Structures are given as structure tokens and as C-alpha cells.
Amino acid sequence: MKQFEKIWDWLSNIFLPQSNDTIKVVVLCIVTATTFWFFNALNDNYSTRISYPIKFTYPDSSLVVVNELPEKVSINVSGGGWNLLRKTFWFTITPVEVPLEDPVGQNYILGNSLYTLIADQMTEIQLNYVENDTLRIEIDSIRSAKSKLSIDSSSINLAKNYRLTSPIKKSHDSAIFTGPERFIKDVPKEVFIEIDEENISSNYSEEIYLPTFGSSLVNRNPVEVKIIFDVAKFIKQELMLPFEKINVPADSNDYIFRDSLARISFEIQEKLAGNYNLDSIQLAIDFTKINPSDSTVKPIIQSLPQQLTEKEIKIDSIIFKYIKP
């Protein structure tokens, strides 16, 4: 404020060195002249451009506006200064109602088609023409679609050596999507929920938003679905185990096996590794399944501990030699 006062004093000393009373008189004269000129100018007629409010109306309540409808139209008008001033600044103008007979099928309105509507509802000023060429309209019917909710387990991104150890559970098996028909028609009968998290290495329990298929106007019921599943780390184990011989023939001495141990390999949860009895894994070679013309035979599993009953176990074949008498 002090800086402003200094500038004012400096200007006053240069241009108005007279007393403060003289300055007040000069300022009052300027304000009076300006006010007189302003009010006198408002008595003349002018042509100008103004933004005039419009409101689209349609009877069907089962419709939804996809993109915001135009709320104003640019028009060129003529009239007295006072009337133009009132239409532009000082008073709230009642919007011109534009009825839509086919709001879904009607994608646009030509600006010149609004001339009569606006002219009929306009008083005190003269409408010359509508400046807008085209007004875009995007209104659609409201539709609903019910979809099954599924999860593609192969798309779940687990950390290295981790696997699913439980069924995938969902809080909802289906959902209803409601919104503009142009978006609802793209909703498939089966919606696959996408899990964006990567390198999952712990049990999963999250709420996942259902897709809106390109528009925030699409409502979902439910909005979120809770997904739950367990994971565990697996490691590979290899064992060398003895095998017994069953259904031994009379000429068993003619079979000479290169190895007395068989190699088996499998993957098991890291926390279960070593928590089983090796003696409960029993392998055997069944002589009734040996083809003397072949030089290998694969041991069969006779028993397994419970921890390995559902594991995929690989057993290496054993090489043997058959000596014909």
C-alpha cells in the first residue's frame, strides 16, 4: 500500500500539481462524463454475438446422455444497447427448449434449424442468424446384460517356482452391467477377471474392480469381486532308491541289471520337503512286463507317502541284459 501511495504522489506531482481538491474535481468530471457517455451509448442499436442457453428435451426416461450435450449456442443478434446488456450480463436467461423426437437415432442438429425456435422465444432483440453449423448429440438407450465371471488361472503371474495350491474362489459368480446400449452390446457372456499383480509369492486375497467396457457410464453390480487363492514354493527333488523284483520267473538269473537303484524325481512344496519317510516309497520291477527283446525296463510304484500321492513322479528306466541259455 505504501508503494502505491508513492507512485500516486509522483504522478500527481507531474500531471496534477494542484491541490487535492482540484484532483477530486477533475476525477469527478471524468467519472460523470464517462457515465453520461455510457448511458447515452446504450440508447443506440447494435449487432453483436452472444452465447444463448439451450436445453434439449426428450420424453423417454430410459435414455442416457453419452457425451455432455451443448448448453449454449452462438447467435448473432441486433437490438438496443440496454436490451443487449440485459441479455448478456445482468439477468438470467431462460434456456430455449429444443425438443428431440428421436434422440437415439439423431446424432446432430444443424444450427440453422434452431433459428425459428430461438426467434420465437426471444423478445426485445432481433435474431439475425445462428453461428453454429452443427450441434453434436450423443444419447443412447439404457440396457443391461448379465455375464458369468471367470478367472483364467494360466494368466496368474506367480513368482518363480511358485504354484497354486488351492482352488480359486470368487465372491460372486456373475455380474450385471447396465449403461448405454453402445457399450453394453460389447459385454461378453463370460467376463474374465484380470489379476494385474505380478510375481505373486504369498496367498492372494484382493478386491478387483470389474471392467466398464470403455465408459464410466456403465454401472456394475457388483462393482468389485474378491479373489482368494493360495500359493506355495515348489522345489525339485531326486532320489536313488532300491527296487524289489516281483513275479520272478525261473530263469531270473538270466537277467542282469546294470543298476541296483532307480532314480526318481518330482517337485514338492518346499515346506514339505523331507517331511516324509523314504522307506514308504517302494519300487518294483515286474518281470511279467519285461520284453526280453528290449534292453530297458521302468520300475513301477507300489506305495508312496501321502505327501507324494498327487505329485507327478518321473522314474528313469533301468538297463538290463538278458542272457539266453
C-alpha positions in Angstrom: 0.0 0.0 0.0 2.9 2.4 0.8 4.4 1.8 -2.6 1.1 2.6 -4.3 0.9 5.9 -2.4 4.4 6.8 -3.5 3.5 6.2 -7.1 0.3 8.1 -6.8 2.1 11.1 -5.3 4.7 11.0 -8.1 2.1 11.0 -10.8 0.1 13.8 -9.1 3.2 16.0 -8.9 3.9 15.6 -12.6 0.4 15.8 -14.1 -1.8 17.3 -11.4 0.4 19.6 -9.3 -2.7 21.4 -8.0 -4.3 20.7 -4.6 -6.2 17.6 -3.6 -9.5 19.5 -4.1 -8.6 20.1 -7.7 -7.9 16.5 -8.2 -11.2 15.5 -6.8 -13.0 17.9 -9.1 -11.1 16.5 -12.2 -11.8 12.9 -11.2 -15.5 13.7 -10.6 -15.8 15.3 -14.0 -14.2 12.3 -15.7 -16.5 9.9 -14.0 -19.5 12.0 -14.8 -18.6 12.3 -18.5 -17.9 8.6 -18.8 -21.2 7.7 -17.1 -23.1 10.1 -19.3 -21.4 8.7 -22.4 -22.1 5.1 -21.3 -25.8 5.6 -20.7 -26.2 7.6 -23.9 -24.5 4.9 -25.9 -26.9 2.2 -24.5 -29.7 4.0 -26.3 -28.3 3.1 -29.7 -28.8 -0.1 -31.7 -26.0 -2.7 -32.1 -25.3 -6.0 -33.7 -23.2 -8.5 -31.7 -22.6 -12.1 -31.0 -23.9 -13.6 -27.8 -24.0 -17.1 -26.2 -27.6 -18.1 -25.7 -28.6 -21.0 -23.4 -30.4 -24.0 -24.9 -31.9 -27.1 -23.3 -32.6 -30.4 -25.1 -35.8 -32.2 -24.1 -36.9 -35.7 -24.7 -39.8 -37.7 -23.2 -38.2 -41.2 -22.7 -36.6 -41.5 -19.2 -34.9 -44.8 -20.2 -32.2 -42.9 -22.0 -28.8 -41.7 -21.0 -26.6 -38.9 -22.3 -23.3 -40.4 -23.5 -21.4 -37.2 -24.0 -22.4 -33.9 -22.5 -25.0 -32.0 -24.6 -24.3 -28.5 -25.8 -25.7 -26.0 -23.2 -25.2 -22.8 -25.3 -25.4 -21.7 -28.9 -23.6 -18.8 -30.5 -26.0 -16.4 -32.2 -25.8 -13.0 -33.9 -28.4 -10.5 -32.7 -29.4 -6.9 -33.1 -31.0 -4.6 -30.6 -30.8 -1.7 -28.3 -27.8 -1.4 -26.0 -29.9 -1.8 -22.9 -31.6 -5.0 -24.1 -28.3 -6.5 -25.3 -26.7 -5.7 -21.9 -29.5 -7.4 -20.1 -29.4 -10.5 -22.3 -25.6 -10.7 -21.9 -24.7 -9.8 -18.3 -27.3 -8.8 -15.8 -30.2 -11.2 -16.0 -30.6 -15.0 -16.0 -31.9 -16.0 -19.4 -34.5 -18.9 -19.7 -32.9 -21.5 -22.0 -34.5 -22.2 -25.4 -36.0 -25.7 -25.2 -35.0 -27.9 -28.2 -37.3 -31.0 -28.4 -35.7 -34.2 -29.7 -38.2 -36.6 -31.4 -35.7 -39.4 -32.0 -32.8 -38.7 -29.5 -31.2 -42.1 -30.1 -31.2 -42.0 -33.8 -30.5 -38.3 -34.1 -26.7 -37.7 -33.9 -26.6 -34.0 -34.7 -28.7 -30.9 -35.2 -27.9 -28.2 -37.8 -27.5 -24.8 -36.3 -29.8 -23.1 -38.8 -32.7 -25.4 -37.8 -32.8 -23.7 -34.4 -33.4 -20.3 -35.9 -37.2 -20.4 -35.6 -37.1 -21.9 -32.1 -34.8 -19.3 -30.8 -36.5 -16.4 -32.6 -40.0 -17.4 -31.3 -38.7 -17.4 -27.7 -36.6 -14.3 -28.0 -38.1 -10.9 -27.1 -36.7 -7.4 -27.2 -33.8 -8.2 -29.5 -33.7 -9.4 -33.2 -32.1 -12.8 -34.1 -30.0 -12.4 -37.3 -28.6 -15.9 -37.6 -27.2 -18.9 -35.7 -23.4 -19.1 -36.0 -23.0 -22.8 -35.0 -23.0 -25.1 -38.0 -23.7 -28.3 -36.2 -24.5 -29.4 -32.6 -23.5 -32.9 -31.8 -25.9 -35.2 -29.9 -25.0 -38.5 -28.2 -27.9 -40.1 -26.4 -28.4 -43.8 -26.1 -30.9 -46.3 -24.7 -30.2 -47.9 -21.3 -29.6 -51.7 -21.5 -28.5 -54.4 -19.0 -26.5 -57.6 -19.6 -25.7 -60.4 -17.2 -22.3 -62.2 -17.5 -20.6 -65.1 -15.9 -17.4 -64.2 -14.0 -14.4 -66.4 -14.6 -10.6 -66.4 -14.0 -8.0 -67.8 -16.3 -5.6 -69.5 -13.9 -2.9 -69.7 -16.6 -2.8 -65.9 -16.7 -2.0 -65.5 -13.0 1.6 -64.3 -12.8 3.3 -66.3 -10.0 6.9 -65.8 -8.8 9.5 -68.3 -10.0 8.9 -71.9 -8.7 5.5 -70.9 -7.1 2.3 -72.7 -7.9 -1.4 -72.6 -7.0 -2.2 -74.9 -4.1 -5.9 -74.2 -3.7 -8.9 -73.6 -5.9 -9.6 -70.0 -6.9 -12.5 -68.6 -5.0 -14.7 -65.7 -6.1 -17.1 -63.7 -4.0 -19.5 -63.6 -7.0 -20.1 -65.9 -9.9 -21.9 -63.4 -12.1 -22.4 -59.6 -12.6 -25.0 -57.3 -14.2 -23.8 -54.4 -16.4 -26.1 -51.5 -17.1 -25.5 -48.5 -19.3 -25.6 -47.1 -22.8 -26.5 -49.7 -25.4 -23.4 -49.0 -27.5 -21.2 -50.2 -24.6 -23.4 -52.9 -23.2 -23.5 -54.7 -26.6 -19.8 -55.3 -26.2 -20.2 -57.0 -22.8 -19.4 -60.8 -23.4 -21.5 -63.6 -21.9 -18.4 -64.6 -19.9 -16.2 -61.9 -18.3 -12.6 -62.9 -17.4 -11.3 -61.1 -14.3 -7.8 -59.9 -14.8 -5.3 -60.1 -11.9 -2.7 -57.4 -12.6 -0.3 -58.2 -9.8 3.0 -59.9 -10.9 5.4 -62.3 -9.2 2.8 -63.4 -6.6 4.6 -65.3 -3.8 2.1 -65.3 -1.0 -1.5 -66.2 -0.5 -3.7 -63.9 -2.5 -6.9 -62.1 -1.2 -7.8 -58.9 -3.1 -10.9 -56.9 -4.3 -10.7 -56.4 -8.1 -12.8 -53.9 -9.9 -14.9 -55.2 -12.8 -14.3 -53.6 -16.2 -16.6 -50.8 -17.5 -16.1 -51.6 -21.2 -15.0 -48.2 -22.3 -17.3 -45.9 -20.4 -17.7 -44.6 -16.9 -21.5 -44.6 -17.6 -21.6 -48.4 -17.3 -22.7 -49.4 -13.9 -21.7 -52.8 -12.4 -23.4 -54.9 -9.8 -21.2 -55.8 -8.0 -18.5 -53.2 -8.6 -15.8 -55.4 -7.1 -15.2 -59.1 -6.8 -13.0 -60.6 -4.1 -10.5 -63.2 -5.3 -8.8 -65.7 -3.0 -6.3 -68.4 -3.7 -3.2 -70.0 -2.0 0.3 -70.4 -3.5 3.4 -72.2 -2.3 7.0 -72.6 -3.4 8.0 -75.9 -5.0 11.5 -77.4 -5.3 12.7 -80.3 -7.3 14.0 -83.5 -5.5 15.8 -86.5 -6.9 16.2 -89.8 -5.0 18.1 -93.0 -5.7 16.0 -95.9 -4.2 16.3 -99.7 -4.3 13.6 -101.8 -6.0 12.4 -105.3 -5.5 11.6 -107.9 -8.1 8.2 -109.4 -8.4 6.7 -112.2 -10.5 10.2 -113.5 -10.8 10.5 -116.3 -13.5 12.5 -119.4 -13.2 15.2 -118.0 -15.5 15.6 -114.8 -13.5 19.3 -115.4 -13.2 19.5 -114.8 -17.0 18.5 -111.1 -16.4 21.4 -109.0 -15.4 20.5 -105.4 -14.3 23.1 -102.7 -14.6 22.0 -100.8 -11.5 20.6 -101.8 -8.2 19.0 -98.4 -7.5 16.4 -96.5 -9.5 16.4 -92.7 -10.0 13.1 -90.9 -9.3 12.4 -87.1 -9.4 9.5 -84.9 -8.5 8.5 -81.4 -7.4 7.2 -80.8 -3.9 6.3 -77.9 -1.7 9.4 -76.5 -0.1 7.9 -76.8 3.4 7.0 -80.5 2.8 10.4 -81.5 1.5 11.9 -84.0 3.9 8.7 -84.4 5.9 8.1 -87.9 4.7 9.5 -91.4 5.2 11.8 -92.6 2.4 11.0 -96.2 3.4 7.4 -95.7 2.4 8.4 -95.2 -1.2 8.5 -98.7 -2.7 9.5 -99.5 -6.2 9.4 -102.8 -8.0 10.3 -104.4 -11.4 7.6 -106.7 -12.6 9.1 -109.5 -14.7 5.8 -110.1 -16.4 6.1 -106.7 -18.1 9.6 -107.2 -19.3 10.1 -107.7 -23.0 13.3 -109.7 -23.5 13.8 -108.0 -26.9 14.1 -104.6 -25.1 17.1 -103.6 -23.1 15.3 -101.3 -20.6 12.6 -101.6 -18.1 10.9 -99.0 -16.0 10.2 -99.7 -12.3 6.6 -99.3 -11.1 5.5 -97.6 -7.9 4.0 -99.9 -5.3 3.5 -97.3 -2.5 4.0 -93.6 -1.8 3.7 -91.4 1.3 0.7 -89.1 1.4 2.8 -86.1 0.6 3.6 -87.5 -2.8 0.4 -89.2 -3.9 -0.7 -86.3 -6.1 2.8 -85.5 -7.5 4.0 -86.1 -10.9 6.9 -88.5 -10.4 9.4 -89.4 -13.1 11.3 -92.7 -12.9 14.3 -93.5 -15.0 14.3 -96.8 -16.8 16.9 -99.4 -15.8 19.1 -101.0 -18.3 19.4 -104.8 -18.2 20.9 -107.6 -20.3 19.1 -110.9 -21.0 21.4 -113.9 -21.4 19.7 -116.5 -23.4 20.6 -120.1 -22.3 
